Amino acid sequence: MAKCKTDCIERPLSLAFQKLGSVVGRYPYVFLILPLFVAAALGAGFIFLQEREANDIEDQFTPINGPAKLERAIVMENFPSSEEFSQLRLTSDGTYASLIITGLHGENILTEEAFNDILELDRRVKTITYPMNNGTFLGTSIGGVELKPDSSEISSAKAVRLFYFLDEEKTMETSDWLDGFLKLFSNYTQQKTVHVSYFTSISRQNEFETNSDSVIPLFSVTYFLAITISILSCLRLDCVRTKVWVAAFGVVSAGMAVLASFGLLLFCGMPFAMTVATAPFLILGVGVDDMFIMISCWQKTEVDKAVEVRLAETYKEAGVSITITTLTDVLAFYIGLLTPFRSVQSFCMYTSTALLFCYIFNITFFGACLAFNGRREKSNRHWLTCMRVPEASDDDDKGCCVGGAFDKNTRKEFEMPMDSFFKKYYGPFLTRAWVKVLVCLIYAGYLAVSIYGCFQIQEGLDLKHLAADGSYVGDYYDNEDEFFSDFGPNVMLVIKDENFQYWNSTARKSLDLCLEHFQNLTVADSDIPPISWLHVYVQFGLNAGFDVDNEAQFKSHLTAFLNHSGFSQDVNFTNNHILASRMFVQTVNIRTAIDEKNMLNVFRETAAECRKLQTPIDLIVYHSAFIYFDQYAVIITNTIQNIVVATCVMLVISLLLIPSPLCSLWVTFAIASVIVGVAGFMALWDVSLDSVSMINLVICIGFSVDFSAHISYAFVSSEESSVNDKATDAITKLGYPIVQGAMSTIAGVVVLAAAKSYIFRTFFKIMFLVILYGAIHGIVFIPVFLTFLSAGQKCSKSHGESKENLRSGTNEPQAEMHMNNSCISQVEAHTDPDCY
């Protein structure tokens, strides 16, 4: 069978890293100090942090160039704001304050005692120097209504809502009044008869902007956890061989990467969205993974060689591995830039750049720290005091007085206890027949539950989740959903065709048919006819005795009618031409995100159908809420697009750097399996598919590759004869690094579970699922599934190296490909592996 080269990229890259390692080992001071200066210089970009903050909810969490934004532009162009206020005709939410007053314990609010309290509340609100003028409006509505039997008369109600709309042009007075309103009710003592929840047009934005402040104290906890876990996982009882300082400086390296990358992007003017506040937690967790790779490879070098030689061998073996994991993770984030949400784009740009700096600082700054630590070990000095200690012999008890023990046969450091556990206990246990059957059953259950969860996914970001837990905003939204969800938005139907002949009876019949289509929708109120200026005008013409079918008469009476009928804002009548007009349809029972999605879709579909009538009607549908509903139209398609593109990119990378057809097959399998699992279980964990969770599903792909590509390649490149021995060999090499990486990454985000913000908790939930299922696939599912293949792909050696040489120990095989936390190595004698 023809051979295929498998190291055309890997081997030259390994040799380049070998030379770099030698240089770092020879001049560690340069590579220690230079990154510190770079990080400090770029970190100065944080002076622009406040200027670069981009926390506008609409700008960050709604699709860029969404249809509703284009529709709003059309509405604003044709129907400019008027001094005559109308809540129905607002193109935005408006500037307002609102109260929802409910009876205690769900009691009837329509009582004399309750109304006295409501009037008192209204009086107190109006004492805040209420800017009364033509631009203000007071509105009321009643919720939780019950009617008398066979009557339209109200028998009881559970809530009353008051609106106080303000003049948007008086910015200073309006802002002061809203601040006064919030101050009044933040100190308000609830009454004995009613409960009050409050809200303003600036509340959601204010609460959202304070969210990031709640996680700043958690960052110090994360840093402490990352250092602690890194030290514990690298700790040895040998006072010389222990890697305490190396582990600590590995975390410092990740922190420097955050400082430098964020500073650079702030210098460049990149907007800093609130979602970026979660990135440092992820970077600290993921950034130390490369440290584990390098430490693992360092420990496999011979202790009596020169430090620069040991570091060169470490770089040669670890370089390709950390390059693979960095490429997959960084590209997964850069692919996130394809999404139409600025909050996602900002997060992906900052995180991917930080990961690149992690990579750069690991092969420079951390490498220098490893070289200094190597010099300490070379001179057999204590890790804490740096005092020389006697070299430990085989009989010495490893304590604080002696150190520097190593395996006299291999001339390398002793195995870590966890490596021995995976080799002697876990690997043989996992490859037993009955355990394999059990693993398959567990996987079948995992897959079944995951697929079920995928069908339960809810779409869209609920706006109340942008506020912190316990916020007054959440209380208001809850009452609004409970008592005022029977009626949805009053949707605007805008006829933008300036050639539409309103005076033509045939055209009017087409328009009536179009309105009938809207009113017959299940989401529309069939009992309330559309608000149509044209219907009223036609009736007015009949009563006044002029011919509405005559263009001249139709236009001659229109201005007077509009000025006296309350429809002056509904018709753009300029230079004796009707450039545009609008009507309104009341919606009902819009209670959930699914209802919002369906309403938006059916209204736009019905508008498209109106363009196909005998007399085509070119109209658009609009409501200010549609700006946020637009996310439903793109969230699934963009998520699928990102996943497909990222998967293809990951496969290309794996084929280039770890080219094995079998490996590529299992990479594809693992990506699909982990994504299905994360998507399914996130739905069961009350996480919706929105712009926040979309970020994490893209992250899934990078981590899926990390946890799968190297374990499968280690299997197919193993020199063991049986599939069970190959699986055990792969697990022995990768088991502990996988656990280390998983623990460090979870430690980086676990503190977010205590955050009071939905956004940060969602980030933790999905990252936890990604790492958990990725690690389980890496050390449980994939090793077992690989054993079901017969011989798999087998690698041979070239350059005259025979299997007899390998058996005799002339060349020590080191086909150790560590994923995110492991080590890739070639045969030590620079063999050239070819795969059959």
ZAMARGU-4260 file (C-alpha; in steps of 0.2 Angstrom, whole numbers, plus 5000, padded with zeros to 4 digits):
<rodrens>
0) 5000/5000/5000 | 5006/5018/4996 | 5013/5028/5010 | 5008/5045/5014 | 5019/5058/5023
5) 5012/5063/5040 | 5025/5075/5046 | 5027/5087/5031 | 5022/5102/5042 | 5024/5094/5059
10) 5042/5090/5058 | 5049/5107/5051 | 5038/5115/5064 | 5045/5104/5078 | 5063/5108/5072
15) 5059/5127/5072 | 5053/5125/5090 | 5068/5116/5095 | 5079/5130/5089 | 5068/5143/5098
20) 5069/5132/5114 | 5088/5132/5113 | 5088/5151/5111 | 5076/5154/5126 | 5086/5142/5137
25) 5103/5151/5132 | 5096/5169/5135 | 5082/5168/5147 | 5084/5185/5154 | 5079/5193/5137
30) 5063/5182/5135 | 5058/5186/5153 | 5060/5204/5153 | 5054/5208/5135 | 5037/5201/5137
35) 5035/5210/5154 | 5039/5227/5145 | 5027/5222/5131 | 5013/5218/5143 | 5016/5234/5153
40) 5016/5245/5137 | 5001/5238/5129 | 4992/5237/5146 | 4992/5256/5146 | 4978/5254/5133
45) 4966/5252/5148 | 4966/5271/5150 | 4953/5270/5136 | 4942/5257/5144 | 4928/5269/5149
50) 4929/5277/5132 | 4927/5261/5123 | 4914/5253/5133 | 4899/5248/5122 | 4884/5244/5133
55) 4869/5250/5122 | 4857/5235/5123 | 4850/5238/5106 | 4867/5240/5098 | 4875/5225/5106
60) 4861/5212/5107 | 4851/5215/5091 | 4856/5209/5074 | 4867/5222/5064 | 4856/5229/5050
65) 4841/5218/5056 | 4825/5221/5045 | 4816/5230/5059 | 4830/5243/5060 | 4828/5246/5041
70) 4809/5247/5044 | 4811/5259/5058 | 4821/5270/5046 | 4807/5270/5034 | 4794/5275/5047
75) 4804/5289/5054 | 4807/5296/5037 | 4789/5296/5032 | 4781/5300/5049 | 4793/5312/5059
80) 4789/5315/5077 | 4775/5327/5081 | 4770/5339/5095 | 4754/5329/5096 | 4759/5314/5107
85) 4752/5297/5103 | 4759/5281/5112 | 4752/5271/5098 | 4763/5280/5085 | 4780/5280/5094
90) 4794/5273/5083 | 4803/5269/5099 | 4798/5264/5117 | 4798/5282/5121 | 4804/5291/5137
95) 4793/5286/5152 | 4791/5280/5169 | 4779/5267/5174 | 4771/5259/5189 | 4762/5242/5191
100) 4751/5242/5206 | 4744/5225/5212 | 4733/5220/5226 | 4742/5210/5240 | 4740/5191/5239
105) 4731/5193/5222 | 4717/5202/5228 | 4705/5214/5218 | 4713/5230/5215 | 4697/5239/5211
110) 4692/5244/5229 | 4690/5261/5237 | 4705/5258/5249 | 4716/5252/5235 | 4712/5267/5224
115) 4716/5279/5237 | 4733/5272/5238 | 4735/5273/5219 | 4729/5291/5220 | 4742/5294/5233
120) 4756/5286/5223 | 4751/5297/5208 | 4752/5312/5218 | 4769/5308/5225 | 4775/5305/5207
125) 4769/5322/5201 | 4777/5331/5215 | 4794/5327/5207 | 4793/5343/5196 | 4784/5334/5183
130) 4787/5343/5166 | 4769/5345/5160 | 4768/5351/5142 | 4761/5345/5126 | 4774/5332/5125
135) 4768/5322/5140 | 4755/5309/5142 | 4747/5299/5156 | 4741/5282/5152 | 4732/5269/5162
140) 4728/5251/5159 | 4720/5237/5169 | 4727/5219/5170 | 4721/5203/5177 | 4703/5207/5172
145) 4688/5196/5176 | 4671/5201/5167 | 4654/5198/5174 | 4644/5183/5167 | 4637/5187/5149
150) 4643/5205/5150 | 4658/5216/5145 | 4657/5225/5162 | 4673/5222/5173 | 4669/5213/5190
155) 4687/5213/5196 | 4705/5216/5192 | 4722/5212/5199 | 4733/5226/5193 | 4733/5244/5187
160) 4747/5251/5176 | 4751/5270/5176 | 4762/5278/5162 | 4771/5294/5163 | 4778/5299/5146
165) 4790/5313/5145 | 4795/5326/5132 | 4810/5318/5123 | 4817/5334/5117 | 4820/5341/5135
170) 4834/5329/5138 | 4841/5337/5154 | 4824/5340/5163 | 4819/5322/5158 | 4835/5314/5164
175) 4833/5323/5181 | 4815/5318/5183 | 4818/5300/5179 | 4832/5299/5192 | 4821/5307/5204
180) 4807/5294/5200 | 4819/5280/5203 | 4826/5288/5219 | 4808/5290/5226 | 4803/5271/5223
185) 4820/5264/5228 | 4816/5271/5245 | 4798/5267/5244 | 4789/5257/5258 | 4776/5245/5252
190) 4758/5249/5258 | 4747/5237/5267 | 4734/5236/5253 | 4744/5236/5237 | 4761/5231/5230
195) 4771/5243/5219 | 4783/5238/5205 | 4792/5252/5195 | 4801/5254/5179 | 4808/5268/5168
200) 4814/5269/5150 | 4832/5270/5156 | 4830/5256/5169 | 4835/5242/5158 | 4851/5251/5152
205) 4856/5257/5169 | 4854/5239/5177 | 4863/5231/5162 | 4878/5243/5164 | 4880/5239/5182
210) 4881/5220/5179 | 4899/5220/5175 | 4903/5228/5192 | 4896/5213/5201 | 4910/5201/5193
215) 4925/5212/5197 | 4927/5205/5215 | 4926/5187/5207 | 4941/5189/5197 | 4953/5189/5212
220) 4945/5173/5217 | 4947/5165/5200 | 4966/5171/5200 | 4968/5162/5217 | 4959/5146/5211
225) 4970/5146/5195 | 4986/5147/5205 | 4981/5135/5218 | 4975/5121/5206 | 4991/5124/5195
230) 5002/5122/5210 | 4993/5107/5217 | 4993/5098/5200 | 5012/5101/5198 | 5017/5098/5216
235) 5030/5085/5220 | 5036/5079/5237 | 5054/5082/5230 | 5059/5099/5236 | 5070/5101/5220
240) 5059/5093/5207 | 5043/5101/5213 | 5036/5114/5200 | 5028/5127/5212 | 5036/5143/5205
245) 5034/5137/5187 | 5015/5134/5190 | 5013/5151/5198 | 5022/5160/5184 | 5011/5150/5171
250) 4996/5159/5179 | 5005/5175/5178 | 5009/5173/5160 | 4990/5170/5157 | 4986/5186/5166
255) 4999/5196/5156 | 4991/5190/5140 | 4974/5197/5146 | 4983/5214/5150 | 4992/5215/5134
260) 4978/5209/5122 | 4965/5219/5130 | 4976/5235/5130 | 4981/5233/5112 | 4963/5231/5106
265) 4958/5246/5117 | 4972/5256/5109 | 4965/5251/5092 | 4947/5257/5097 | 4939/5240/5098
270) 4922/5242/5107 | 4922/5234/5124 | 4905/5225/5126 | 4900/5219/5143 | 4901/5201/5137
275) 4920/5203/5136 | 4920/5204/5155 | 4918/5185/5155 | 4934/5183/5144 | 4947/5185/5158
280) 4939/5170/5167 | 4941/5159/5152 | 4958/5165/5147 | 4965/5161/5165 | 4958/5143/5164
285) 4963/5139/5146 | 4979/5149/5146 | 4987/5138/5159 | 4984/5122/5148 | 4999/5126/5138
290) 5009/5127/5154 | 5004/5109/5158 | 5010/5103/5141 | 5027/5111/5143 | 5029/5105/5160
295) 5024/5087/5155 | 5037/5088/5141 | 5050/5095/5152 | 5048/5081/5164 | 5051/5068/5150
300) 5069/5075/5146 | 5085/5069/5154 | 5089/5078/5170 | 5108/5078/5167 | 5108/5087/5150
305) 5111/5106/5149 | 5096/5117/5152 | 5096/5124/5135 | 5096/5106/5128 | 5082/5101/5139
310) 5072/5116/5134 | 5075/5113/5116 | 5068/5096/5117 | 5053/5102/5127 | 5049/5115/5114
315) 5052/5102/5100 | 5039/5090/5108 | 5027/5103/5115 | 5027/5116/5101 | 5016/5108/5089
320) 5004/5103/5102 | 5001/5120/5109 | 5001/5127/5091 | 4987/5115/5087 | 4976/5119/5102
325) 4979/5138/5100 | 4975/5137/5081 | 4959/5128/5085 | 4953/5139/5099 | 4958/5155/5091
330) 4950/5151/5074 | 4934/5145/5083 | 4933/5163/5091 | 4938/5172/5075 | 4924/5163/5066
335) 4912/5170/5079 | 4915/5187/5071 | 4904/5181/5057 | 4889/5183/5068 | 4877/5198/5066
340) 4878/5203/5085 | 4891/5216/5091 | 4891/5208/5108 | 4897/5192/5101 | 4910/5200/5089
345) 4917/5210/5103 | 4919/5195/5114 | 4927/5184/5100 | 4939/5197/5095 | 4945/5200/5113
350) 4946/5182/5118 | 4954/5176/5102 | 4968/5190/5103 | 4970/5185/5122 | 4973/5167/5117
355) 4986/5172/5104 | 4995/5182/5117 | 4994/5167/5129 | 5003/5157/5116 | 5016/5170/5113
360) 5020/5173/5131 | 5020/5154/5134 | 5034/5151/5122 | 5044/5166/5128 | 5040/5172/5146
365) 5035/5155/5153 | 5049/5146/5143 | 5061/5158/5152 | 5054/5154/5169 | 5056/5136/5165
370) 5074/5139/5160 | 5077/5147/5177 | 5068/5133/5186 | 5079/5121/5176 | 5095/5130/5182
375) 5089/5129/5200 | 5086/5110/5198 | 5102/5108/5189 | 5111/5115/5204 | 5100/5105/5216
380) 5093/5120/5225 | 5077/5120/5236 | 5062/5127/5228 | 5058/5140/5242 | 5075/5144/5249
385) 5086/5142/5234 | 5099/5134/5245 | 5108/5119/5239 | 5102/5102/5246 | 5110/5085/5246
390) 5105/5074/5231 | 5092/5061/5236 | 5097/5043/5234 | 5085/5029/5231 | 5084/5025/5250
395) 5081/5043/5255 | 5064/5049/5260 | 5058/5063/5249 | 5058/5078/5261 | 5064/5095/5264
400) 5082/5090/5268 | 5086/5081/5252 | 5080/5082/5234 | 5083/5080/5215 | 5079/5062/5214
405) 5076/5054/5196 | 5075/5038/5188 | 5093/5031/5186 | 5087/5020/5171 | 5079/5033/5160
410) 5089/5048/5167 | 5072/5057/5168 | 5060/5063/5182 | 5049/5050/5191 | 5032/5048/5184
415) 5018/5058/5192 | 5007/5047/5203 | 4992/5051/5192 | 5001/5045/5177 | 5004/5028/5186
420) 4985/5028/5191 | 4980/5029/5173 | 4993/5016/5167 | 4990/5003/5180 | 4972/5005/5185
425) 4961/5016/5174 | 4967/5010/5157 | 4966/4991/5161 | 4949/4994/5169 | 4941/5004/5154
430) 4947/4991/5142 | 4937/4976/5150 | 4923/4969/5140 | 4909/4972/5152 | 4915/4990/5155
435) 4915/4993/5137 | 4897/4987/5136 | 4893/4999/5150 | 4901/5014/5142 | 4891/5011/5126
440) 4875/5010/5136 | 4880/5026/5145 | 4884/5035/5129 | 4867/5029/5122 | 4858/5037/5137
445) 4868/5053/5135 | 4864/5054/5117 | 4846/5051/5119 | 4844/5064/5133 | 4854/5076/5123
450) 4843/5074/5107 | 4828/5076/5118 | 4835/5092/5125 | 4839/5099/5108 | 4820/5099/5104
455) 4817/5109/5120 | 4828/5123/5116 | 4820/5141/5118 | 4826/5155/5107 | 4830/5173/5111
460) 4837/5183/5125 | 4823/5189/5137 | 4827/5207/5141 | 4823/5205/5159 | 4839/5194/5160
465) 4850/5209/5156 | 4846/5215/5174 | 4854/5207/5189 | 4845/5195/5200 | 4834/5204/5213
470) 4833/5220/5203 | 4817/5230/5203 | 4817/5228/5184 | 4814/5209/5186 | 4799/5212/5198
475) 4791/5224/5185 | 4793/5212/5170 | 4786/5198/5180 | 4770/5208/5185 | 4769/5214/5167
480) 4770/5196/5160 | 4757/5190/5173 | 4744/5203/5171 | 4747/5212/5155 | 4751/5199/5142
485) 4733/5196/5135 | 4737/5210/5123 | 4753/5211/5113 | 4760/5225/5103 | 4749/5236/5092
490) 4758/5233/5075 | 4760/5246/5063 | 4756/5242/5044 | 4765/5255/5033 | 4760/5257/5015
495) 4776/5264/5008 | 4770/5264/4989 | 4768/5282/4984 | 4759/5276/4968 | 4745/5267/4978
500) 4728/5275/4973 | 4718/5276/4989 | 4704/5284/4979 | 4703/5268/4968 | 4689/5257/4974
505) 4698/5241/4967 | 4714/5246/4976 | 4704/5249/4992 | 4696/5232/4990 | 4714/5224/4989
510) 4719/5234/5004 | 4703/5228/5014 | 4707/5210/5009 | 4725/5213/5015 | 4719/5220/5032
515) 4707/5205/5033 | 4722/5193/5031 | 4730/5202/5046 | 4715/5202/5057 | 4712/5183/5053
520) 4729/5179/5060 | 4728/5169/5077 | 4740/5182/5085 | 4728/5196/5080 | 4713/5202/5090
525) 4698/5197/5079 | 4686/5207/5090 | 4695/5224/5088 | 4695/5230/5070 | 4711/5238/5063
530) 4714/5256/5066 | 4713/5263/5049 | 4712/5281/5044 | 4706/5276/5026 | 4690/5267/5033
535) 4686/5282/5043 | 4689/5294/5029 | 4678/5284/5017 | 4664/5285/5029 | 4667/5303/5032
540) 4666/5306/5013 | 4649/5297/5012 | 4642/5307/5026 | 4649/5323/5019 | 4643/5319/5001
545) 4659/5320/4991 | 4665/5306/4980 | 4680/5297/4988 | 4682/5288/4971 | 4687/5304/4963
550) 4706/5308/4965 | 4703/5327/4965 | 4689/5327/4978 | 4698/5313/4988 | 4714/5324/4990
555) 4705/5341/4992 | 4696/5336/5008 | 4710/5325/5015 | 4720/5339/5024 | 4705/5345/5034
560) 4700/5328/5039 | 4717/5323/5045 | 4718/5339/5056 | 4702/5336/5065 | 4701/5317/5066
565) 4717/5313/5076 | 4725/5304/5060 | 4736/5318/5056 | 4751/5307/5060 | 4746/5292/5050
570) 4747/5300/5032 | 4762/5308/5024 | 4752/5320/5012 | 4765/5331/5004 | 4764/5342/4989
575) 4746/5334/4985 | 4754/5317/4985 | 4751/5303/4998 | 4769/5297/5000 | 4765/5284/5014
580) 4752/5280/5026 | 4749/5268/5041 | 4737/5258/5050 | 4737/5247/5066 | 4733/5229/5071
585) 4731/5224/5089 | 4739/5207/5093 | 4734/5196/5108 | 4742/5182/5119 | 4760/5186/5116
590) 4767/5178/5132 | 4783/5168/5127 | 4798/5170/5116 | 4790/5157/5104 | 4774/5168/5103
595) 4785/5183/5099 | 4794/5174/5085 | 4778/5167/5077 | 4770/5184/5078 | 4785/5192/5069
600) 4785/5178/5056 | 4767/5178/5052 | 4765/5197/5051 | 4780/5198/5038 | 4773/5183/5028
605) 4756/5191/5027 | 4764/5207/5021 | 4773/5197/5008 | 4756/5190/5003 | 4748/5207/5001
610) 4761/5211/4988 | 4754/5197/4977 | 4736/5203/4977 | 4727/5209/4961 | 4732/5226/4966
615) 4749/5224/4974 | 4751/5233/4991 | 4769/5236/4996 | 4769/5237/5014 | 4780/5234/5029
620) 4776/5229/5047 | 4784/5238/5062 | 4784/5239/5081 | 4798/5245/5092 | 4799/5228/5100
625) 4803/5220/5083 | 4820/5227/5084 | 4823/5214/5098 | 4812/5201/5090 | 4824/5201/5075
630) 4836/5190/5084 | 4824/5175/5082 | 4826/5177/5063 | 4845/5174/5063 | 4850/5165/5079
635) 4848/5147/5073 | 4854/5150/5055 | 4869/5159/5061 | 4873/5147/5075 | 4872/5132/5062
640) 4883/5143/5050 | 4896/5146/5063 | 4896/5128/5068 | 4898/5121/5050 | 4912/5133/5046
645) 4921/5130/5062 | 4920/5111/5060 | 4927/5112/5042 | 4941/5123/5048 | 4945/5112/5062
650) 4946/5097/5051 | 4958/5106/5039 | 4969/5110/5054 | 4969/5092/5060 | 4973/5085/5043
655) 4987/5097/5041 | 4995/5095/5058 | 4990/5077/5063 | 4985/5070/5047 | 4977/5053/5049
660) 4960/5049/5041 | 4955/5039/5056 | 4959/5054/5067 | 4949/5065/5056 | 4934/5054/5057
665) 4934/5054/5076 | 4937/5073/5076 | 4921/5075/5066 | 4912/5062/5078 | 4918/5071/5094
670) 4913/5088/5088 | 4895/5083/5083 | 4893/5073/5099 | 4899/5086/5111 | 4889/5100/5102
675) 4873/5089/5103 | 4876/5086/5121 | 4880/5104/5126 | 4865/5110/5116 | 4853/5097/5123
680) 4858/5099/5141 | 4859/5118/5141 | 4841/5118/5136 | 4837/5106/5151 | 4847/5118/5162
685) 4835/5133/5157 | 4848/5141/5145 | 4840/5148/5129 | 4849/5149/5112 | 4853/5168/5111
690) 4868/5179/5107 | 4877/5174/5124 | 4875/5155/5122 | 4879/5156/5103 | 4897/5161/5109
695) 4899/5146/5119 | 4893/5134/5106 | 4906/5140/5094 | 4919/5138/5108 | 4913/5120/5109
700) 4921/5116/5092 | 4938/5122/5098 | 4937/5112/5114 | 4930/5097/5105 | 4945/5096/5094
705) 4957/5098/5109 | 4949/5083/5118 | 4947/5072/5103 | 4961/5074/5089 | 4976/5070/5100
710) 4968/5055/5109 | 4963/5047/5093 | 4980/5050/5085 | 4989/5044/5100 | 4979/5028/5098
715) 4983/5025/5080 | 5001/5030/5082 | 5004/5018/5097 | 5016/5004/5094 | 5006/4992/5105
720) 5000/4977/5096 | 4982/4975/5103 | 4968/4988/5102 | 4966/4987/5121 | 4984/4990/5124
725) 4984/5005/5111 | 4969/5012/5121 | 4978/5010/5138 | 4994/5018/5130 | 4984/5033/5124
730) 4975/5035/5140 | 4992/5034/5150 | 4999/5048/5140 | 4984/5059/5140 | 4973/5055/5155
735) 4981/5066/5168 | 4984/5081/5156 | 4965/5080/5151 | 4960/5080/5169 | 4973/5095/5173
740) 4966/5105/5158 | 4948/5102/5162 | 4950/5106/5181 | 4960/5122/5177 | 4947/5128/5164
745) 4932/5125/5175 | 4941/5133/5189 | 4943/5149/5178 | 4924/5150/5176 | 4917/5142/5191
750) 4916/5158/5201 | 4904/5165/5188 | 4891/5152/5195 | 4889/5164/5210 | 4886/5180/5199
755) 4870/5189/5200 | 4869/5191/5181 | 4861/5179/5169 | 4874/5183/5156 | 4888/5177/5167
760) 4879/5162/5174 | 4875/5156/5157 | 4893/5158/5152 | 4898/5147/5167 | 4884/5134/5163
765) 4889/5131/5145 | 4908/5131/5148 | 4905/5119/5162 | 4896/5107/5150 | 4908/5110/5136
770) 4923/5105/5147 | 4914/5091/5156 | 4908/5082/5140 | 4924/5086/5131 | 4934/5078/5144
775) 4922/5063/5146 | 4924/5060/5127 | 4943/5061/5128 | 4945/5049/5142 | 4930/5038/5142
780) 4920/5037/5126 | 4933/5039/5112 | 4946/5027/5119 | 4932/5013/5120 | 4925/5016/5103
785) 4942/5016/5095 | 4945/4998/5102 | 4930/4992/5092 | 4941/4995/5076 | 4952/4981/5072
790) 4970/4987/5068 | 4966/5005/5064 | 4980/5014/5055 | 4997/5009/5059 | 5013/5020/5058
795) 5029/5014/5052 | 5046/5022/5054 | 5058/5028/5040 | 5076/5033/5038 | 5082/5015/5040
800) 5074/5013/5057 | 5067/4995/5060 | 5055/4989/5073 | 5070/4978/5079 | 5079/4994/5084
805) 5063/5000/5093 | 5062/4984/5103 | 5080/4985/5107 | 5078/5002/5114 | 5091/5010/5101
810) 5078/5024/5098 | 5065/5027/5111 | 5047/5030/5103 | 5039/5045/5110 | 5023/5046/5100
815) 5015/5056/5114 | 5002/5068/5107 | 4995/5078/5121 | 4980/5088/5118 | 4976/5104/5126
820) 4986/5098/5141 | 4999/5086/5134 | 5013/5084/5123 | 5017/5080/5105 | 5033/5071/5102
825) 5041/5062/5087 | 5053/5048/5089 | 5068/5055/5098 | 5080/5051/5084 | 5071/5062/5071
830) 5062/5047/5063 | 5050/5051/5049 | 5033/5042/5052 | 5024/5037/5037 | 5006/5030/5039
835) 4999/5016/5028
</rodrens>
